[in-house]
Amino acid sequence: MREKDVECRLVSEVKKRGGICPKWVSPGFDGVPDRIALLPDGRIGFVEVKAKGKRPRPLQTARLELLRRLRFKVYVLDDISQIGGILDDL
């Protein structure tokens, strides 16, 4: 499955749960996760979306680790079967 298809499904599932999932674009701070999942009751998570079996690039991995050190929930999503678990975890 293509990355774009996985990303679209994530956005759709977040909306079904009453949230929003904007694309994160951060000029001057490359490597940030693709999406921010914002769910009711202040639940937030950062999601790097990849095609099946693909891994984040080194800069992306560094940004994900930075967010984790700041105690945010951070996920790498490469299969639509993972979406429910990610959203349940939030």
Backbone bond lengths (Angstrom), bond angles and torsions (degrees), N, CA, C in turn:
res aa  C-N    CA-C-N  psi(-1)  N-CA   C-N-CA  omega(-1)  CA-C   N-CA-C  phi
1 M - - - 1.449 - - 1.534 109.04 -
2 R 1.310 115.98 138.56 1.463 121.11 -178.97 1.529 111.35 -71.85
3 E 1.324 114.87 153.29 1.460 120.73 179.19 1.527 110.89 -55.85
4 K 1.316 116.21 -43.14 1.471 120.31 -178.31 1.533 111.24 -60.58
5 D 1.328 117.05 -38.14 1.472 120.95 179.01 1.526 111.02 -66.23
6 V 1.325 116.76 -42.55 1.463 121.17 178.32 1.533 109.50 -63.46
7 E 1.320 116.36 -43.46 1.461 121.60 -179.71 1.529 111.49 -62.32
8 C 1.316 116.93 -43.57 1.472 120.94 178.79 1.525 111.40 -62.28
9 R 1.318 116.22 -39.80 1.468 120.00 179.05 1.526 110.57 -66.50
10 L 1.327 117.34 -39.97 1.464 120.83 176.81 1.519 110.42 -58.60
11 V 1.316 116.99 -50.05 1.469 121.54 -179.23 1.531 110.22 -58.01
12 S 1.317 116.17 -43.84 1.461 121.50 -179.49 1.532 111.60 -62.89
13 E 1.312 117.10 -44.45 1.465 120.64 -178.43 1.526 111.82 -68.25
14 V 1.318 117.34 -36.59 1.467 120.25 176.27 1.527 109.35 -63.34
15 K 1.322 117.01 -43.63 1.468 120.53 178.82 1.524 111.12 -61.48
16 K 1.331 117.61 -39.37 1.467 121.39 178.62 1.522 111.80 -60.76
17 R 1.320 116.17 -28.16 1.465 121.13 -179.87 1.519 111.97 -92.80
18 G 1.322 116.82 11.24 1.459 121.02 174.98 1.512 114.98 86.33
19 G 1.330 117.22 14.43 1.452 120.39 -177.61 1.516 112.82 -113.06
20 I 1.316 114.85 -170.81 1.459 122.23 174.92 1.528 107.50 -131.50
21 C 1.316 115.35 157.23 1.466 119.75 -176.37 1.530 109.23 -140.81
22 P 1.340 116.75 71.45 1.465 119.28 -177.13 1.523 112.49 -70.00
23 K 1.314 113.89 151.64 1.456 120.81 173.54 1.526 107.08 -72.23
24 W 1.315 116.49 138.16 1.462 120.52 179.99 1.521 108.43 -100.97
25 V 1.310 115.30 116.39 1.458 122.71 175.27 1.523 106.10 -119.77
26 S 1.323 116.21 125.04 1.452 120.23 -175.17 1.527 109.94 -130.97
27 P 1.326 117.03 87.33 1.469 119.51 179.69 1.530 111.46 -56.38
28 G 1.314 115.91 133.74 1.453 120.79 178.71 1.520 114.25 83.25
29 F 1.324 116.91 -1.22 1.467 121.32 179.79 1.520 107.56 -139.94
30 D 1.326 115.68 72.46 1.463 122.06 -175.54 1.526 111.81 -66.68
31 G 1.325 114.23 159.74 1.457 120.94 173.25 1.510 115.62 88.97
32 V 1.338 117.59 4.97 1.463 119.84 179.64 1.535 109.63 -70.38
33 P 1.346 117.33 156.03 1.460 120.06 178.80 1.531 111.89 -58.71
34 D 1.332 115.41 156.14 1.462 120.95 -176.36 1.525 113.94 -65.96
35 R 1.316 116.43 -40.06 1.463 120.83 -172.03 1.520 112.04 -133.45
36 I 1.332 115.10 151.91 1.459 122.48 171.32 1.526 105.93 -114.29
37 A 1.324 116.78 118.83 1.464 121.46 178.03 1.525 108.09 -91.76
38 L 1.319 115.53 116.94 1.464 122.18 -179.41 1.526 107.63 -115.55
39 L 1.324 115.96 112.33 1.462 121.76 -177.10 1.522 110.27 -112.56
40 P 1.340 116.80 161.73 1.469 119.75 179.03 1.529 111.99 -53.28
41 D 1.306 115.09 156.77 1.468 124.50 179.24 1.525 112.56 69.03
42 G 1.332 117.41 27.63 1.450 121.50 173.70 1.512 115.53 73.91
43 R 1.311 117.53 19.72 1.469 120.16 179.41 1.521 109.25 -83.14
44 I 1.335 115.73 132.87 1.456 121.11 -175.99 1.529 110.12 -139.65
45 G 1.322 115.24 142.87 1.455 120.70 175.48 1.518 109.67 -151.24
46 F 1.306 115.56 152.83 1.464 122.08 179.14 1.516 108.26 -107.50
47 V 1.336 116.48 134.26 1.460 120.79 -174.42 1.523 110.50 -128.11
48 E 1.330 115.28 120.48 1.454 122.05 170.98 1.522 106.66 -94.55
49 V 1.323 116.56 119.19 1.459 121.83 -176.54 1.523 109.39 -99.26
50 K 1.322 115.06 133.83 1.460 122.16 -179.94 1.526 109.78 -133.00
51 A 1.320 115.76 158.15 1.459 120.25 170.07 1.530 107.24 -69.14
52 K 1.314 116.46 156.79 1.466 121.32 -176.94 1.532 111.38 -51.45
53 G 1.332 114.63 127.54 1.453 121.02 176.96 1.518 115.89 81.75
54 K 1.319 117.62 -5.35 1.473 120.44 179.75 1.526 109.86 -85.48
55 R 1.318 116.01 153.57 1.463 123.26 -179.37 1.527 110.45 -117.41
56 P 1.341 116.97 154.75 1.466 119.70 176.13 1.527 111.20 -62.90
57 R 1.333 115.37 149.03 1.459 121.60 174.40 1.537 108.66 -70.22
58 P 1.328 117.89 163.06 1.471 120.18 -177.76 1.536 114.07 -54.33
59 L 1.320 118.36 -43.39 1.460 119.88 178.76 1.526 110.94 -64.26
60 Q 1.328 117.22 -40.74 1.462 120.63 177.53 1.533 110.30 -61.92
61 T 1.323 116.45 -43.18 1.467 120.37 178.65 1.525 110.37 -59.78
62 A 1.313 117.37 -41.18 1.461 121.04 178.56 1.526 111.17 -63.40
63 R 1.320 117.08 -41.77 1.481 120.29 178.96 1.531 111.00 -66.46
64 L 1.332 116.75 -40.73 1.468 120.36 178.49 1.529 110.01 -61.87
65 E 1.325 116.64 -42.34 1.468 120.58 178.89 1.532 111.48 -66.21
66 L 1.321 117.35 -37.35 1.464 120.72 176.22 1.529 110.44 -59.88
67 L 1.327 116.55 -46.89 1.469 120.56 178.92 1.525 111.26 -63.36
68 R 1.311 117.03 -38.35 1.479 120.34 177.24 1.518 110.96 -64.40
69 R 1.340 116.86 -41.75 1.477 119.84 177.98 1.526 111.10 -61.72
70 L 1.322 116.47 -29.45 1.466 121.46 176.76 1.530 111.72 -81.76
71 R 1.349 115.25 3.50 1.467 124.44 175.63 1.521 114.50 72.32
72 F 1.339 116.94 27.19 1.457 121.15 171.19 1.522 108.72 -87.48
73 K 1.317 115.83 155.87 1.458 120.95 173.54 1.523 107.90 -83.41
74 V 1.321 115.44 128.30 1.456 122.09 -174.71 1.525 108.54 -134.05
75 Y 1.322 115.76 136.27 1.467 120.72 -176.24 1.520 110.67 -134.45
76 V 1.328 115.16 150.14 1.460 122.41 168.33 1.518 105.26 -112.34
77 L 1.319 116.33 121.16 1.463 123.58 -174.96 1.517 109.31 -113.95
78 D 1.343 116.55 120.04 1.465 118.87 177.55 1.521 112.71 -130.45
79 D 1.335 116.68 8.95 1.469 120.44 179.81 1.526 108.23 -152.61
80 I 1.320 116.91 134.93 1.469 119.28 -177.18 1.523 112.30 -62.04
81 S 1.330 117.65 -22.64 1.474 119.94 178.83 1.526 111.83 -65.70
82 Q 1.315 118.89 -15.85 1.463 123.19 -179.80 1.528 112.84 -85.15
83 I 1.313 116.84 -16.28 1.473 120.32 -171.32 1.522 112.16 -60.83
84 G 1.321 117.57 -47.64 1.470 120.07 -179.07 1.512 112.21 -58.16
85 G 1.315 117.37 -43.24 1.453 121.15 179.77 1.512 112.52 -64.70
86 I 1.323 115.81 -40.90 1.464 120.23 178.06 1.524 110.32 -61.86
87 L 1.329 116.66 -48.68 1.461 119.45 -177.81 1.522 111.76 -68.40
88 D 1.322 117.94 -34.95 1.466 120.30 175.53 1.520 110.37 -63.80
89 D 1.335 117.42 -37.21 1.464 121.88 -179.73 1.526 111.95 -65.47
90 L 1.324 115.43 -30.80 1.467 118.73 178.44 1.522 109.76 -72.89
